[in-house]
Amino acid sequence: MSGLIVQIIPVIIFRILVLILCVLGIYALALLIKALKIYIKKNS
C-alpha cells in the first residue's frame, strides 16, 4: 500500500506544478494585454 502512495505523490506534485504554471501564464497574459491597451491609449 505504501508503495502505491510513493508512486502517486510525484504525479500529484507534477499536476499541482502544471496547474500553477497555467494560472501564472494566464495571469501574465492578462497583465500583458492590460499593459498593451494602456500603451495604445497613451500613443493614440
C-alpha positions as CSV (number, residue, x, y, z in Angstrom):
1,M,0.0,0.0,0.0
2,S,2.8,2.4,0.9
3,G,4.5,1.7,-2.4
4,L,1.4,2.9,-4.3
5,I,1.3,6.1,-2.3
6,V,5.0,6.7,-3.1
7,Q,4.2,6.3,-6.8
8,I,1.1,8.7,-6.6
9,I,2.9,11.6,-4.8
10,P,5.1,12.7,-7.7
11,V,2.1,12.7,-10.1
12,I,0.1,14.9,-7.7
13,I,3.1,17.3,-7.3
14,F,3.6,17.4,-11.0
15,R,-0.1,18.2,-11.6
16,I,0.0,20.9,-9.0
17,L,3.1,22.5,-10.6
18,V,1.4,22.3,-14.1
19,L,-1.7,24.0,-12.6
20,I,0.3,26.8,-11.0
21,L,2.2,27.4,-14.3
22,C,-1.0,27.5,-16.2
23,V,-2.5,30.0,-13.7
24,L,0.6,32.2,-13.8
25,G,0.7,32.1,-17.6
26,I,-2.9,33.2,-17.9
27,Y,-2.3,35.9,-15.3
28,A,0.8,37.2,-17.1
29,L,-1.1,37.2,-20.4
30,A,-3.9,39.2,-18.8
31,L,-1.4,41.7,-17.4
32,L,0.3,42.0,-20.8
33,I,-3.0,42.7,-22.6
34,K,-3.8,45.3,-20.0
35,A,-0.4,47.0,-20.4
36,L,-0.8,46.9,-24.2
37,K,-4.2,48.6,-24.0
38,I,-2.8,51.4,-21.8
39,Y,0.2,51.8,-24.1
40,I,-2.0,52.0,-27.2
41,K,-4.3,54.5,-25.4
42,K,-1.3,56.7,-24.5
43,N,0.1,56.7,-28.0
44,S,-3.1,57.4,-29.9
